[in-house]
Amino acid sequence: MNCSPESEGAMVDNDVAEKVKVMRAEYLQMLKQIAVDRGISQAAIAKHTGLKPSNVSRMLDGKYSCNLDNLIKVADAIGVKVTISNK
């Protein structure tokens, strides 16, 4: 969605986008730690997901923002189930 700064919805959209960005980074950081704890290498994650090893590395190091599909692929490779629930 493209919103101009003047529109009332722009602030809400920007707030949501920022929250999603922060949440994604936190989830990837947790997944990285779980992978380390379980002894799962980034190469193994790349092989399981079909992603390039360099992209997996950048994702888990917080240098690359991934989409939800790839986040779920990485979680699956590590053996973590991603769920969304209503508070």
Biopython code that builds the backbone (N, CA, C, O; Angstrom):
import numpy as np
from Bio.PDB.StructureBuilder import StructureBuilder

atoms = [
    (1, "MET", "N", (0.847, -1.169, 0.000)),
    (1, "MET", "CA", (0.000, 0.000, 0.000)),
    (1, "MET", "C", (0.891, 1.230, 0.000)),
    (1, "MET", "O", (1.853, 1.320, 0.764)),
    (2, "ASN", "N", (0.564, 2.154, -0.850)),
    (2, "ASN", "CA", (1.339, 3.380, -0.936)),
    (2, "ASN", "C", (0.516, 4.505, -0.348)),
    (2, "ASN", "O", (-0.533, 4.851, -0.891)),
    (3, "CYS", "N", (0.965, 5.072, 0.734)),
    (3, "CYS", "CA", (0.238, 6.153, 1.393)),
    (3, "CYS", "C", (1.106, 7.386, 1.446)),
    (3, "CYS", "O", (2.307, 7.312, 1.703)),
    (4, "SER", "N", (0.488, 8.508, 1.201)),
    (4, "SER", "CA", (1.233, 9.752, 1.332)),
    (4, "SER", "C", (1.270, 10.154, 2.790)),
    (4, "SER", "O", (0.365, 9.799, 3.545)),
    (5, "PRO", "N", (2.299, 10.892, 3.210)),
    (5, "PRO", "CA", (2.412, 11.302, 4.607)),
    (5, "PRO", "C", (1.227, 12.136, 5.074)),
    (5, "PRO", "O", (0.931, 12.194, 6.267)),
    (6, "GLU", "N", (0.555, 12.778, 4.133)),
    (6, "GLU", "CA", (-0.563, 13.629, 4.509)),
    (6, "GLU", "C", (-1.809, 12.823, 4.876)),
    (6, "GLU", "O", (-2.687, 13.323, 5.580)),
    (7, "SER", "N", (-1.887, 11.604, 4.412)),
    (7, "SER", "CA", (-3.106, 10.842, 4.659)),
    (7, "SER", "C", (-3.132, 10.316, 6.091)),
    (7, "SER", "O", (-2.094, 9.990, 6.667)),
    (8, "GLU", "N", (-4.310, 10.241, 6.640)),
    (8, "GLU", "CA", (-4.482, 9.796, 8.030)),
    (8, "GLU", "C", (-4.034, 8.349, 8.205)),
    (8, "GLU", "O", (-3.469, 7.992, 9.239)),
    (9, "GLY", "N", (-4.283, 7.520, 7.203)),
    (9, "GLY", "CA", (-3.916, 6.112, 7.284)),
    (9, "GLY", "C", (-2.433, 5.857, 7.172)),
    (9, "GLY", "O", (-1.963, 4.779, 7.536)),
    (10, "ALA", "N", (-1.686, 6.827, 6.675)),
    (10, "ALA", "CA", (-0.248, 6.617, 6.478)),
    (10, "ALA", "C", (0.466, 6.332, 7.780)),
    (10, "ALA", "O", (1.340, 5.466, 7.832)),
    (11, "MET", "N", (0.107, 7.051, 8.837)),
    (11, "MET", "CA", (0.777, 6.837, 10.116)),
    (11, "MET", "C", (0.481, 5.435, 10.634)),
    (11, "MET", "O", (1.374, 4.761, 11.146)),
    (12, "VAL", "N", (-0.760, 4.997, 10.504)),
    (12, "VAL", "CA", (-1.122, 3.649, 10.948)),
    (12, "VAL", "C", (-0.363, 2.624, 10.128)),
    (12, "VAL", "O", (0.199, 1.683, 10.689)),
    (13, "ASP", "N", (-0.333, 2.784, 8.810)),
    (13, "ASP", "CA", (0.373, 1.845, 7.948)),
    (13, "ASP", "C", (1.862, 1.820, 8.270)),
    (13, "ASP", "O", (2.466, 0.748, 8.296)),
    (14, "ASN", "N", (2.459, 2.968, 8.513)),
    (14, "ASN", "CA", (3.871, 3.025, 8.866)),
    (14, "ASN", "C", (4.126, 2.367, 10.214)),
    (14, "ASN", "O", (5.136, 1.686, 10.393)),
    (15, "ASP", "N", (3.215, 2.565, 11.163)),
    (15, "ASP", "CA", (3.351, 1.921, 12.466)),
    (15, "ASP", "C", (3.294, 0.409, 12.331)),
    (15, "ASP", "O", (4.098, -0.302, 12.934)),
    (16, "VAL", "N", (2.360, -0.079, 11.555)),
    (16, "VAL", "CA", (2.230, -1.517, 11.345)),
    (16, "VAL", "C", (3.462, -2.055, 10.636)),
    (16, "VAL", "O", (3.995, -3.096, 11.020)),
    (17, "ALA", "N", (3.910, -1.364, 9.619)),
    (17, "ALA", "CA", (5.096, -1.802, 8.884)),
    (17, "ALA", "C", (6.311, -1.877, 9.799)),
    (17, "ALA", "O", (7.102, -2.816, 9.704)),
    (18, "GLU", "N", (6.464, -0.905, 10.674)),
    (18, "GLU", "CA", (7.597, -0.908, 11.605)),
    (18, "GLU", "C", (7.480, -2.062, 12.602)),
    (18, "GLU", "O", (8.475, -2.715, 12.916)),
    (19, "LYS", "N", (6.269, -2.314, 13.099)),
    (19, "LYS", "CA", (6.064, -3.428, 14.027)),
    (19, "LYS", "C", (6.385, -4.756, 13.352)),
    (19, "LYS", "O", (7.014, -5.626, 13.955)),
    (20, "VAL", "N", (5.959, -4.914, 12.109)),
    (20, "VAL", "CA", (6.235, -6.145, 11.366)),
    (20, "VAL", "C", (7.742, -6.308, 11.170)),
    (20, "VAL", "O", (8.273, -7.408, 11.317)),
    (21, "LYS", "N", (8.420, -5.231, 10.842)),
    (21, "LYS", "CA", (9.873, -5.275, 10.654)),
    (21, "LYS", "C", (10.580, -5.716, 11.928)),
    (21, "LYS", "O", (11.482, -6.552, 11.888)),
    (22, "VAL", "N", (10.167, -5.152, 13.053)),
    (22, "VAL", "CA", (10.769, -5.496, 14.340)),
    (22, "VAL", "C", (10.466, -6.947, 14.698)),
    (22, "VAL", "O", (11.353, -7.681, 15.134)),
    (23, "MET", "N", (9.211, -7.360, 14.513)),
    (23, "MET", "CA", (8.833, -8.738, 14.830)),
    (23, "MET", "C", (9.607, -9.725, 13.970)),
    (23, "MET", "O", (10.087, -10.742, 14.471)),
    (24, "ARG", "N", (9.731, -9.433, 12.680)),
    (24, "ARG", "CA", (10.457, -10.324, 11.779)),
    (24, "ARG", "C", (11.904, -10.476, 12.247)),
    (24, "ARG", "O", (12.437, -11.585, 12.278)),
    (25, "ALA", "N", (12.529, -9.377, 12.605)),
    (25, "ALA", "CA", (13.920, -9.423, 13.077)),
    (25, "ALA", "C", (14.032, -10.243, 14.357)),
    (25, "ALA", "O", (14.969, -11.026, 14.519)),
    (26, "GLU", "N", (13.072, -10.061, 15.270)),
    (26, "GLU", "CA", (13.089, -10.824, 16.527)),
    (26, "GLU", "C", (12.902, -12.311, 16.262)),
    (26, "GLU", "O", (13.587, -13.134, 16.868)),
    (27, "TYR", "N", (11.984, -12.669, 15.365)),
    (27, "TYR", "CA", (11.759, -14.080, 15.051)),
    (27, "TYR", "C", (12.994, -14.696, 14.417)),
    (27, "TYR", "O", (13.371, -15.818, 14.753)),
    (28, "LEU", "N", (13.625, -13.975, 13.508)),
    (28, "LEU", "CA", (14.822, -14.508, 12.870)),
    (28, "LEU", "C", (15.957, -14.668, 13.869)),
    (28, "LEU", "O", (16.732, -15.620, 13.780)),
    (29, "GLN", "N", (16.062, -13.748, 14.815)),
    (29, "GLN", "CA", (17.088, -13.860, 15.856)),
    (29, "GLN", "C", (16.824, -15.105, 16.719)),
    (29, "GLN", "O", (17.751, -15.836, 17.068)),
    (30, "MET", "N", (15.554, -15.332, 17.056)),
    (30, "MET", "CA", (15.207, -16.528, 17.833)),
    (30, "MET", "C", (15.507, -17.795, 17.040)),
    (30, "MET", "O", (16.042, -18.760, 17.585)),
    (31, "LEU", "N", (15.161, -17.795, 15.751)),
    (31, "LEU", "CA", (15.425, -18.968, 14.924)),
    (31, "LEU", "C", (16.922, -19.237, 14.818)),
    (31, "LEU", "O", (17.351, -20.391, 14.848)),
    (32, "LYS", "N", (17.704, -18.193, 14.696)),
    (32, "LYS", "CA", (19.155, -18.361, 14.637)),
    (32, "LYS", "C", (19.671, -19.011, 15.915)),
    (32, "LYS", "O", (20.495, -19.923, 15.860)),
    (33, "GLN", "N", (19.191, -18.545, 17.062)),
    (33, "GLN", "CA", (19.645, -19.103, 18.333)),
    (33, "GLN", "C", (19.215, -20.555, 18.489)),
    (33, "GLN", "O", (19.980, -21.383, 18.983)),
    (34, "ILE", "N", (17.996, -20.864, 18.071)),
    (34, "ILE", "CA", (17.515, -22.250, 18.146)),
    (34, "ILE", "C", (18.367, -23.141, 17.245)),
    (34, "ILE", "O", (18.727, -24.252, 17.634)),
    (35, "ALA", "N", (18.687, -22.662, 16.050)),
    (35, "ALA", "CA", (19.535, -23.442, 15.138)),
    (35, "ALA", "C", (20.896, -23.704, 15.755)),
    (35, "ALA", "O", (21.406, -24.823, 15.688)),
    (36, "VAL", "N", (21.487, -22.679, 16.356)),
    (36, "VAL", "CA", (22.789, -22.839, 17.015)),
    (36, "VAL", "C", (22.674, -23.855, 18.151)),
    (36, "VAL", "O", (23.506, -24.754, 18.272)),
    (37, "ASP", "N", (21.648, -23.708, 18.975)),
    (37, "ASP", "CA", (21.447, -24.623, 20.109)),
    (37, "ASP", "C", (21.268, -26.071, 19.655)),
    (37, "ASP", "O", (21.682, -27.001, 20.347)),
    (38, "ARG", "N", (20.652, -26.254, 18.495)),
    (38, "ARG", "CA", (20.389, -27.604, 17.984)),
    (38, "ARG", "C", (21.502, -28.107, 17.072)),
    (38, "ARG", "O", (21.443, -29.231, 16.575)),
    (39, "GLY", "N", (22.506, -27.280, 16.857)),
    (39, "GLY", "CA", (23.621, -27.689, 16.007)),
    (39, "GLY", "C", (23.268, -27.767, 14.531)),
    (39, "GLY", "O", (23.861, -28.549, 13.789)),
    (40, "ILE", "N", (22.312, -26.964, 14.106)),
    (40, "ILE", "CA", (21.900, -26.959, 12.702)),
    (40, "ILE", "C", (22.644, -25.834, 11.984)),
    (40, "ILE", "O", (22.531, -24.666, 12.357)),
    (41, "SER", "N", (23.388, -26.190, 10.977)),
    (41, "SER", "CA", (24.197, -25.201, 10.262)),
    (41, "SER", "C", (23.353, -24.406, 9.273)),
    (41, "SER", "O", (22.274, -24.834, 8.862)),
    (42, "GLN", "N", (23.865, -23.255, 8.907)),
    (42, "GLN", "CA", (23.188, -22.446, 7.898)),
    (42, "GLN", "C", (23.190, -23.163, 6.552)),
    (42, "GLN", "O", (22.259, -23.004, 5.763)),
    (43, "ALA", "N", (24.227, -23.948, 6.287)),
    (43, "ALA", "CA", (24.280, -24.738, 5.048)),
    (43, "ALA", "C", (23.154, -25.768, 5.024)),
    (43, "ALA", "O", (22.528, -25.984, 3.986)),
    (44, "ALA", "N", (22.896, -26.402, 6.168)),
    (44, "ALA", "CA", (21.810, -27.370, 6.248)),
    (44, "ALA", "C", (20.454, -26.694, 6.066)),
    (44, "ALA", "O", (19.560, -27.242, 5.422)),
    (45, "ILE", "N", (20.312, -25.507, 6.633)),
    (45, "ILE", "CA", (19.070, -24.748, 6.466)),
    (45, "ILE", "C", (18.873, -24.401, 4.994)),
    (45, "ILE", "O", (17.775, -24.543, 4.456)),
    (46, "ALA", "N", (19.941, -23.948, 4.350)),
    (46, "ALA", "CA", (19.868, -23.597, 2.931)),
    (46, "ALA", "C", (19.475, -24.807, 2.086)),
    (46, "ALA", "O", (18.639, -24.701, 1.188)),
    (47, "LYS", "N", (20.079, -25.946, 2.378)),
    (47, "LYS", "CA", (19.768, -27.167, 1.622)),
    (47, "LYS", "C", (18.302, -27.560, 1.800)),
    (47, "LYS", "O", (17.639, -27.929, 0.831)),
    (48, "HIS", "N", (17.799, -27.483, 3.020)),
    (48, "HIS", "CA", (16.412, -27.863, 3.319)),
    (48, "HIS", "C", (15.407, -26.897, 2.684)),
    (48, "HIS", "O", (14.343, -27.313, 2.226)),
    (49, "THR", "N", (15.746, -25.629, 2.662)),
    (49, "THR", "CA", (14.805, -24.611, 2.189)),
    (49, "THR", "C", (14.903, -24.330, 0.694)),
    (49, "THR", "O", (13.956, -23.828, 0.089)),
    (50, "GLY", "N", (16.054, -24.655, 0.100)),
    (50, "GLY", "CA", (16.266, -24.311, -1.297)),
    (50, "GLY", "C", (16.734, -22.875, -1.480)),
    (50, "GLY", "O", (16.854, -22.394, -2.607)),
    (51, "LEU", "N", (16.998, -22.190, -0.366)),
    (51, "LEU", "CA", (17.499, -20.819, -0.423)),
    (51, "LEU", "C", (19.016, -20.852, -0.580)),
    (51, "LEU", "O", (19.669, -21.822, -0.195)),
    (52, "LYS", "N", (19.564, -19.795, -1.141)),
    (52, "LYS", "CA", (21.015, -19.696, -1.260)),
    (52, "LYS", "C", (21.620, -19.567, 0.135)),
    (52, "LYS", "O", (21.073, -18.859, 0.981)),
    (53, "PRO", "N", (22.741, -20.242, 0.386)),
    (53, "PRO", "CA", (23.389, -20.120, 1.698)),
    (53, "PRO", "C", (23.672, -18.670, 2.089)),
    (53, "PRO", "O", (23.545, -18.303, 3.257)),
    (54, "SER", "N", (24.053, -17.853, 1.118)),
    (54, "SER", "CA", (24.335, -16.444, 1.428)),
    (54, "SER", "C", (23.072, -15.714, 1.887)),
    (54, "SER", "O", (23.144, -14.841, 2.751)),
    (55, "ASN", "N", (21.917, -16.064, 1.317)),
    (55, "ASN", "CA", (20.657, -15.434, 1.749)),
    (55, "ASN", "C", (20.263, -15.890, 3.144)),
    (55, "ASN", "O", (19.782, -15.093, 3.949)),
    (56, "VAL", "N", (20.464, -17.171, 3.431)),
    (56, "VAL", "CA", (20.174, -17.669, 4.783)),
    (56, "VAL", "C", (21.053, -16.941, 5.788)),
    (56, "VAL", "O", (20.580, -16.503, 6.837)),
    (57, "SER", "N", (22.325, -16.815, 5.465)),
    (57, "SER", "CA", (23.246, -16.117, 6.362)),
    (57, "SER", "C", (22.802, -14.680, 6.604)),
    (57, "SER", "O", (22.755, -14.227, 7.748)),
    (58, "ARG", "N", (22.478, -13.966, 5.539)),
    (58, "ARG", "CA", (22.044, -12.572, 5.689)),
    (58, "ARG", "C", (20.740, -12.470, 6.473)),
    (58, "ARG", "O", (20.572, -11.559, 7.283)),
    (59, "MET", "N", (19.816, -13.403, 6.235)),
    (59, "MET", "CA", (18.546, -13.389, 6.967)),
    (59, "MET", "C", (18.792, -13.561, 8.458)),
    (59, "MET", "O", (18.286, -12.788, 9.272)),
    (60, "LEU", "N", (19.569, -14.575, 8.810)),
    (60, "LEU", "CA", (19.782, -14.890, 10.220)),
    (60, "LEU", "C", (20.687, -13.878, 10.917)),
    (60, "LEU", "O", (20.681, -13.780, 12.144)),
    (61, "ASP", "N", (21.454, -13.135, 10.149)),
    (61, "ASP", "CA", (22.291, -12.078, 10.721)),
    (61, "ASP", "C", (21.580, -10.728, 10.748)),
    (61, "ASP", "O", (22.152, -9.727, 11.181)),
    (62, "GLY", "N", (20.336, -10.707, 10.285)),
    (62, "GLY", "CA", (19.554, -9.474, 10.304)),
    (62, "GLY", "C", (19.942, -8.472, 9.238)),
    (62, "GLY", "O", (19.603, -7.293, 9.342)),
    (63, "LYS", "N", (20.642, -8.918, 8.222)),
    (63, "LYS", "CA", (21.091, -8.013, 7.155)),
    (63, "LYS", "C", (20.189, -8.062, 5.934)),
    (63, "LYS", "O", (20.393, -7.320, 4.973)),
    (64, "TYR", "N", (19.192, -8.938, 5.974)),
    (64, "TYR", "CA", (18.313, -9.150, 4.833)),
    (64, "TYR", "C", (16.919, -9.387, 5.379)),
    (64, "TYR", "O", (16.723, -10.254, 6.230)),
    (65, "SER", "N", (15.972, -8.643, 4.908)),
    (65, "SER", "CA", (14.593, -8.788, 5.362)),
    (65, "SER", "C", (13.888, -9.812, 4.481)),
    (65, "SER", "O", (13.762, -9.618, 3.272)),
    (66, "CYS", "N", (13.442, -10.872, 5.072)),
    (66, "CYS", "CA", (12.809, -11.925, 4.293)),
    (66, "CYS", "C", (11.290, -11.803, 4.342)),
    (66, "CYS", "O", (10.732, -11.122, 5.203)),
    (67, "ASN", "N", (10.643, -12.468, 3.413)),
    (67, "ASN", "CA", (9.185, -12.507, 3.434)),
    (67, "ASN", "C", (8.724, -13.631, 4.368)),
    (67, "ASN", "O", (9.532, -14.433, 4.837)),
    (68, "LEU", "N", (7.447, -13.674, 4.623)),
    (68, "LEU", "CA", (6.892, -14.661, 5.553)),
    (68, "LEU", "C", (7.117, -16.083, 5.065)),
    (68, "LEU", "O", (7.388, -16.978, 5.865)),
    (69, "ASP", "N", (7.007, -16.297, 3.764)),
    (69, "ASP", "CA", (7.221, -17.641, 3.214)),
    (69, "ASP", "C", (8.612, -18.167, 3.558)),
    (69, "ASP", "O", (8.761, -19.310, 3.990)),
    (70, "ASN", "N", (9.625, -17.329, 3.365)),
    (70, "ASN", "CA", (10.990, -17.769, 3.650)),
    (70, "ASN", "C", (11.245, -17.914, 5.145)),
    (70, "ASN", "O", (11.996, -18.796, 5.561)),
    (71, "LEU", "N", (10.635, -17.065, 5.949)),
    (71, "LEU", "CA", (10.766, -17.210, 7.396)),
    (71, "LEU", "C", (10.208, -18.565, 7.831)),
    (71, "LEU", "O", (10.804, -19.251, 8.662)),
    (72, "ILE", "N", (9.072, -18.939, 7.269)),
    (72, "ILE", "CA", (8.458, -20.235, 7.608)),
    (72, "ILE", "C", (9.320, -21.386, 7.104)),
    (72, "ILE", "O", (9.446, -22.402, 7.787)),
    (73, "LYS", "N", (9.910, -21.248, 5.931)),
    (73, "LYS", "CA", (10.814, -22.289, 5.412)),
    (73, "LYS", "C", (12.000, -22.489, 6.354)),
    (73, "LYS", "O", (12.378, -23.621, 6.654)),
    (74, "VAL", "N", (12.576, -21.394, 6.813)),
    (74, "VAL", "CA", (13.715, -21.477, 7.728)),
    (74, "VAL", "C", (13.279, -22.133, 9.038)),
    (74, "VAL", "O", (13.975, -23.002, 9.563)),
    (75, "ALA", "N", (12.142, -21.719, 9.555)),
    (75, "ALA", "CA", (11.631, -22.309, 10.800)),
    (75, "ALA", "C", (11.428, -23.811, 10.632)),
    (75, "ALA", "O", (11.794, -24.590, 11.513)),
    (76, "ASP", "N", (10.852, -24.216, 9.516)),
    (76, "ASP", "CA", (10.624, -25.640, 9.248)),
    (76, "ASP", "C", (11.945, -26.403, 9.192)),
    (76, "ASP", "O", (12.045, -27.514, 9.712)),
    (77, "ALA", "N", (12.943, -25.814, 8.570)),
    (77, "ALA", "CA", (14.250, -26.465, 8.472)),
    (77, "ALA", "C", (14.881, -26.680, 9.848)),
    (77, "ALA", "O", (15.656, -27.614, 10.054)),
    (78, "ILE", "N", (14.535, -25.798, 10.779)),
    (78, "ILE", "CA", (15.088, -25.881, 12.133)),
    (78, "ILE", "C", (14.216, -26.756, 13.027)),
    (78, "ILE", "O", (14.632, -27.145, 14.119)),
    (79, "GLY", "N", (13.012, -27.064, 12.565)),
    (79, "GLY", "CA", (12.089, -27.868, 13.355)),
    (79, "GLY", "C", (11.213, -27.050, 14.271)),
    (79, "GLY", "O", (10.786, -27.525, 15.323)),
    (80, "VAL", "N", (10.942, -25.807, 13.871)),
    (80, "VAL", "CA", (10.114, -24.904, 14.670)),
    (80, "VAL", "C", (8.807, -24.672, 13.932)),
    (80, "VAL", "O", (8.803, -24.394, 12.733)),
    (81, "LYS", "N", (7.715, -24.787, 14.642)),
    (81, "LYS", "CA", (6.403, -24.546, 14.066)),
    (81, "LYS", "C", (6.029, -23.077, 14.258)),
    (81, "LYS", "O", (6.095, -22.551, 15.369)),
    (82, "VAL", "N", (5.640, -22.429, 13.178)),
    (82, "VAL", "CA", (5.204, -21.032, 13.240)),
    (82, "VAL", "C", (3.679, -21.023, 13.283)),
    (82, "VAL", "O", (3.011, -21.607, 12.430)),
    (83, "THR", "N", (3.150, -20.348, 14.295)),
    (83, "THR", "CA", (1.697, -20.230, 14.408)),
    (83, "THR", "C", (1.319, -18.766, 14.606)),
    (83, "THR", "O", (2.101, -17.956, 15.104)),
    (84, "ILE", "N", (0.116, -18.467, 14.205)),
    (84, "ILE", "CA", (-0.449, -17.137, 14.417)),
    (84, "ILE", "C", (-1.719, -17.353, 15.208)),
    (84, "ILE", "O", (-2.558, -18.181, 14.853)),
    (85, "SER", "N", (-1.850, -16.598, 16.285)),
    (85, "SER", "CA", (-3.032, -16.755, 17.110)),
    (85, "SER", "C", (-3.669, -15.405, 17.385)),
    (85, "SER", "O", (-3.024, -14.360, 17.313)),
    (86, "ASN", "N", (-4.917, -15.457, 17.693)),
    (86, "ASN", "CA", (-5.671, -14.268, 18.045)),
    (86, "ASN", "C", (-5.533, -14.089, 19.557)),
    (86, "ASN", "O", (-5.833, -14.999, 20.330)),
    (87, "LYS", "N", (-5.081, -12.913, 19.963)),
    (87, "LYS", "CA", (-4.835, -12.668, 21.394)),
    (87, "LYS", "C", (-6.037, -12.950, 22.211)),
    (87, "LYS", "O", (-6.003, -12.795, 23.432)),
]
sb = StructureBuilder()
sb.init_structure("model")
sb.init_model(0)
sb.init_chain("A")
sb.init_seg("    ")
for serial, (resi, resn, name, xyz) in enumerate(atoms, 1):
    if name == "N":
        sb.init_residue(resn, " ", resi, " ")
    sb.init_atom(name, np.array(xyz, "f"), 0.0, 1.0, " ", f" {name:<3s}", serial, name[0])
structure = sb.get_structure()
